């Protein structure tokens, strides 16, 4: 946790520094929503998505002066992540008879994003796409094991679990601008590249674990986790006259001055 606090402090300091330097060109927003999470365990397991996970946090954006280039930004958000798989799927022919092991992880996610956009309806509507990289810090977790009818808090172990993960994020959304207030909706997919659990080469004695909270006899070789989240945001623009990009005039293209003469001399 000491290492996590250091990372969190560094992120907050960077956010404050950026805000201070570009106060005329940025927005600060509150974001909240929900969606789905799922794991991609390898070797492949019988998986199911977990619906109803939630997220929420703050978002900072800086808008450039160039048209259509959009902006850059950083988010700081709490997010529920996890996976659900059936250890005894091979014993049943009907999926309704499967017993599932489910783990929900409470995480702090820091996406660093590029956001190209364009405006409509006299700059009252903003449509955007976004893409970037994410850093994830796992805080705590809970589990439910239907096979043994047990549930409780999952205990993180440094030799078994990864506290820090990374991945990609992408999506899009629409905002409505009313004076200095922005509000709108966005959809974003978080694609995990790192593993939630360490592989068996690093944790060879996994078979001695509590079978209720960790039913893997050998940890999966790969265990990335994905999220699909739909969110609502309310933001505030830190100026009253608009962004510089609104007032950038396009340079007029000069017409070709050469004239072709059809008449022969």
C-alpha positions in Angstrom: 0.0 0.0 0.0 3.0 2.3 0.6 3.9 2.0 -3.1 0.3 2.7 -4.1 0.2 5.9 -2.1 3.4 7.1 -3.8 1.9 6.5 -7.2 -1.4 8.2 -6.2 0.5 11.3 -4.9 2.5 11.5 -8.1 -0.6 11.4 -10.2 -2.4 14.1 -8.2 0.7 16.4 -8.3 0.9 16.0 -12.1 -2.8 16.8 -12.4 -2.5 19.9 -10.3 0.6 21.1 -12.2 -1.1 20.7 -15.6 -4.2 22.5 -14.4 -2.2 25.4 -13.1 -0.3 25.9 -16.4 -3.3 25.8 -18.8 -6.1 27.2 -16.7 -7.7 28.9 -19.7 -7.9 25.8 -21.9 -9.1 23.0 -19.6 -12.2 21.4 -18.1 -12.6 19.4 -14.9 -15.4 16.8 -14.7 -17.1 14.4 -12.4 -17.9 11.0 -14.0 -19.9 8.0 -12.9 -21.4 5.0 -14.5 -21.7 1.2 -14.7 -21.2 -1.7 -17.1 -19.6 -5.1 -17.5 -16.3 -6.8 -16.6 -14.9 -10.1 -17.8 -11.6 -12.0 -17.7 -9.6 -13.7 -20.5 -8.0 -16.6 -18.7 -5.5 -18.8 -20.5 -5.7 -21.8 -20.8 -9.3 -21.1 -21.7 -12.0 -21.6 -19.1 -15.8 -21.5 -19.2 -16.4 -17.8 -18.4 -19.3 -15.5 -18.0 -19.4 -11.6 -17.8 -20.2 -9.8 -14.6 -22.8 -7.1 -15.1 -23.6 -4.3 -12.7 -20.1 -3.2 -11.9 -19.7 0.5 -11.2 -17.1 3.3 -11.7 -16.7 6.9 -10.7 -14.1 9.6 -10.5 -12.7 12.9 -11.9 -11.6 13.8 -15.4 -9.3 16.6 -16.7 -9.0 17.7 -20.3 -6.8 20.2 -22.1 -8.0 21.3 -25.6 -5.5 22.3 -28.3 -5.9 25.2 -30.7 -5.9 23.1 -33.8 -9.2 22.1 -35.4 -10.3 18.5 -35.0 -7.1 17.6 -33.1 -9.1 17.7 -29.9 -7.4 17.4 -26.6 -5.4 15.3 -24.1 -6.3 14.4 -20.6 -6.0 12.2 -17.5 -8.8 10.5 -15.5 -8.7 9.2 -11.9 -11.5 6.8 -11.3 -12.5 4.0 -9.0 -13.7 0.9 -10.9 -14.9 -2.6 -10.1 -13.2 -5.3 -12.1 -13.1 -9.1 -12.1 -14.0 -12.4 -13.6 -16.3 -15.3 -13.2 -15.6 -18.9 -14.4 -16.9 -22.4 -13.8 -14.3 -24.9 -12.4 -16.7 -27.8 -12.9 -18.0 -27.1 -16.4 -16.6 -30.3 -17.7 -18.9 -32.3 -15.4 -22.1 -30.8 -16.8 -23.8 -30.7 -20.2 -26.2 -27.9 -19.4 -24.9 -24.5 -18.5 -27.6 -24.0 -15.9 -25.9 -26.6 -13.8 -22.5 -24.9 -13.7 -21.1 -23.6 -10.5 -19.1 -20.4 -10.7 -16.2 -18.9 -8.9 -16.5 -15.1 -9.0 -13.9 -12.5 -8.0 -14.6 -8.7 -7.9 -11.7 -6.4 -7.5 -11.9 -2.8 -6.3 -9.3 -0.8 -8.4 -8.1 2.7 -9.0 -7.7 3.2 -12.8 -5.7 6.1 -14.3 -6.3 6.4 -18.1 -4.1 8.9 -20.1 -6.0 9.7 -23.2 -6.0 11.5 -26.6 -9.4 12.8 -27.6 -10.1 14.0 -31.2 -13.4 15.8 -31.5 -15.5 18.2 -33.5 -18.4 20.6 -32.7 -22.0 20.9 -34.0 -24.9 23.3 -33.6 -22.8 26.4 -33.1 -20.5 24.7 -30.6 -23.3 23.5 -28.3 -22.6 19.9 -29.1 -19.2 18.1 -29.0 -18.7 14.6 -30.5 -15.5 12.8 -29.7 -13.5 9.7 -29.9 -10.8 8.7 -27.4 -7.8 6.3 -27.1 -5.0 5.9 -24.6 -3.2 3.8 -22.1 -4.2 2.9 -18.6 -2.5 2.1 -15.3 -4.5 0.2 -12.7 -3.8 -0.2 -8.9 -5.8 -3.0 -7.2 -7.0 -2.1 -3.7 -9.1 -5.0 -2.4 -11.3 -7.9 -3.6 -14.1 -10.2 -2.7 -14.9 -13.6 -3.9 -17.9 -16.0 -4.1 -17.4 -19.8 -4.7 -20.6 -21.6 -5.6 -18.8 -24.9 -5.7 -18.0 -24.8 -2.0 -20.8 -22.4 -1.1 -18.3 -19.9 0.5 -17.7 -16.2 0.1 -15.6 -13.4 1.7 -12.7 -11.1 1.3 -10.0 -12.2 -1.1 -6.5 -11.8 0.5 -3.9 -10.4 -1.9 -0.5 -12.1 -1.8 2.5 -10.5 -3.5 3.8 -13.8 -4.8 0.4 -14.7 -6.3 -1.3 -11.4 -7.3 -0.4 -8.3 -9.2 -1.1 -5.1 -7.5 -0.4 -3.0 -10.6 -1.7 -3.6 -14.1 -1.7 -1.8 -17.4 -3.7 -1.8 -20.6 -5.4 0.2 -23.3 -8.7 2.1 -23.4 -10.8 3.5 -26.2 -14.3 4.7 -26.9 -16.4 7.8 -27.7 -19.1 10.0 -26.5 -21.2 13.2 -26.9 -21.3 16.3 -24.8 -23.8 19.2 -24.6 -22.3 22.6 -23.8 -24.4 25.2 -21.8 -22.3 28.3 -21.1 -19.4 27.0 -19.0 -21.0 23.6 -18.2 -20.6 20.4 -20.1 -22.6 17.3 -19.6 -23.0 14.1 -21.7 -22.5 10.4 -22.1 -19.6 8.2 -23.1 -18.9 4.5 -23.7 -15.4 3.2 -23.1 -13.8 -0.2 -23.4 -10.8 -1.1 -21.1 -8.6 -3.8 -22.6 -6.2 -5.4 -20.1 -2.7 -6.4 -21.3 -1.2 -7.4 -18.0 -2.3 -10.3 -15.7 -4.3 -10.0 -12.6 -2.6 -13.2 -11.3 1.0 -14.1 -11.6 1.8 -17.2 -13.7 2.8 -20.5 -12.3 6.5 -20.0 -12.9 6.5 -17.3 -10.3 4.1 -19.0 -7.9 4.7 -22.8 -8.2 3.1 -23.8 -4.9 -0.4 -22.5 -5.6 -1.9 -25.9 -4.8 -1.3 -25.2 -1.1 -3.7 -22.2 -1.1 -7.1 -22.0 0.4 -9.3 -23.8 -2.2 -12.3 -21.6 -1.3 -10.8 -18.2 -2.2 -8.4 -19.5 -4.8 -9.6 -22.6 -6.7 -6.7 -22.6 -9.2 -4.3 -25.5 -8.7 -1.9 -23.7 -11.0 -2.4 -20.0 -11.7 -3.4 -19.3 -15.3 -0.6 -18.5 -17.7 -2.6 -15.4 -18.6 -5.3 -13.5 -16.7 -6.0 -10.1 -18.2 -9.3 -8.4 -17.3 -11.5 -6.2 -19.6 -14.3 -3.6 -18.8 -17.0 -2.1 -20.8 -18.4 1.0 -19.1 -21.2 3.5 -19.9 -20.8 6.8 -18.0 -22.4 10.2 -17.4 -20.2 13.2 -16.9 -20.7 16.8 -15.7 -17.9 19.2 -16.3 -16.9 22.8 -15.9 -14.9 24.9 -18.4 -12.5 27.2 -16.6 -13.2 30.3 -18.8 -16.3 32.1 -20.0 -15.4 33.0 -23.6 -14.7 29.5 -25.0 -11.6 27.7 -26.2 -8.9 29.1 -28.5 -9.7 26.5 -31.1 -13.2 28.1 -31.6 -11.5 31.3 -32.9 -8.9 29.8 -35.2 -9.7 31.0 -38.7 -8.9 28.7 -41.7 -6.5 30.2 -44.2 -8.0 30.8 -47.5 -6.5 28.8 -50.3 -5.2 30.9 -53.2 -6.7 30.1 -56.5 -4.5 29.1 -59.3 -3.5 32.3 -61.1 -2.5 30.6 -64.4 -5.0 30.7 -67.2 -4.9 28.3 -70.1 -5.4 30.0 -73.5 -7.4 28.0 -76.0 -6.7 30.4 -78.8 -3.7 29.9 -81.0 -1.5 32.9 -81.7 
